Amino acid sequence: MKVLSLSTAIFSAFLASRARVAAGVVPATATIIEHEEDKQINTQEKLYLRQKSPLVHPNDLIATSDSDAADPSTTATTPQWLFTDEQEAIELELGQNATTSGGINWKVDGCCGYYETVFLSCFAVYLVVIKLLWNTIVMKPMKLVAVFVHEFGHATACWLTGGKVHGIEVYKNEGGVSKYTGGWRWFVIPAGYLGGAFWGAVFVTFSGDRWASLAIAILFCVGMLASLFFAPNATMIGLNIGFIVITVAFILVDQLVLSPFLQFLTLFYGVFIGIFSVYDIWDDLITRTVEGSDAHACHKLIPCCLPRCVGVQFAVVALAFQCLGLYLALVWMSSPL
């Protein structure tokens, strides 16, 4: 009887459970599973709202659920969704601003690195060496080159304004003459002193780049060679041929053996020619007045402007050229072109 009663009880319990299932009653295990699914969905919704909400500060990495809590090893990296623009994320990763990552660096940001420091050091050393050796025979050839650039400036201005050049001469006493007819005198006369200062600045600027220094060196050789076809005197012939040989030798060494090499020469040319132009203006036009100088020629064109006044104006422009040349060289070197 006991066995029969136990069997009857078990069978009754089975029938009762079948009846509850048929009536739609959900088991406890199913309720637990459904609760966990709802919790996961709610967690994802909260995470989405947290990421898209404009009220969340980038530093407020607050978890909304246990599954949303950040791992301490991953909190160091900023979430990608914090960036409003893809390029902004790239810039932060590279550690640079878009305005300085390309183009011309007019503000000279990031100056001065190794190459800029070497460049400025060479510029300063050249100034000291030129000062110390100014009155020695060592600097005599360079002074004559500066005189040549002065006279070639007159000739170039004459050609540009439709005149005709008959001869260019350079003398051992550091004088020179350009023989021409026609041209616009208002432009031709200042082109000597200011032309020297201008070309000095160009040499300095182009020394900031290897290929630019090659271009200005070739242009220098072409100018010296072309001037030999305009009735030069013996001093100028020897001077031009000698410096063409020197410059070409530096070009070959730079291209075939050692680089940078030519840039040191073009920088020296620029510093010396620029300084010589400023000194020449000071010596010829400000401290004294030389009859027949460019300042006197300008005075004849503008009688109210005295020769010394012309010299001061020339000096200001010449100094501005030197500062501009140095600045542009640094811009060139620091620009990621």
Protein Blocks (a to p, Z undefined) as FASTA:
>chain_A
ZZmmmmmmmmmmmmmmmmmmmnopacfklmmmmmmmmmmmmmmmmmmmmmmpmkbcfklc
ccfbfklpccfklmmpccfklpmbfklmmmmmnopafklmgcjdfkogoiacfklmmmmm
mmmmmmmmmmmmmmpmklmmmmmmmmmmmmmmmmmmmmmnopacfbdcddfkopacddde
ejjfklmmmmmmmmmmmmmmmmmmmmmpfklmmmmmmmmmmmmmmmmmnopafklmmmmm
mmmmmmmmmmmmmmmmoccfklmmmmmmmmmmmmmmmmmmmmmmmmpccehiaklmmmmm
mmmlcfklmmmmmmmmmmmmmmmmmmmmmmmmmpcZZ
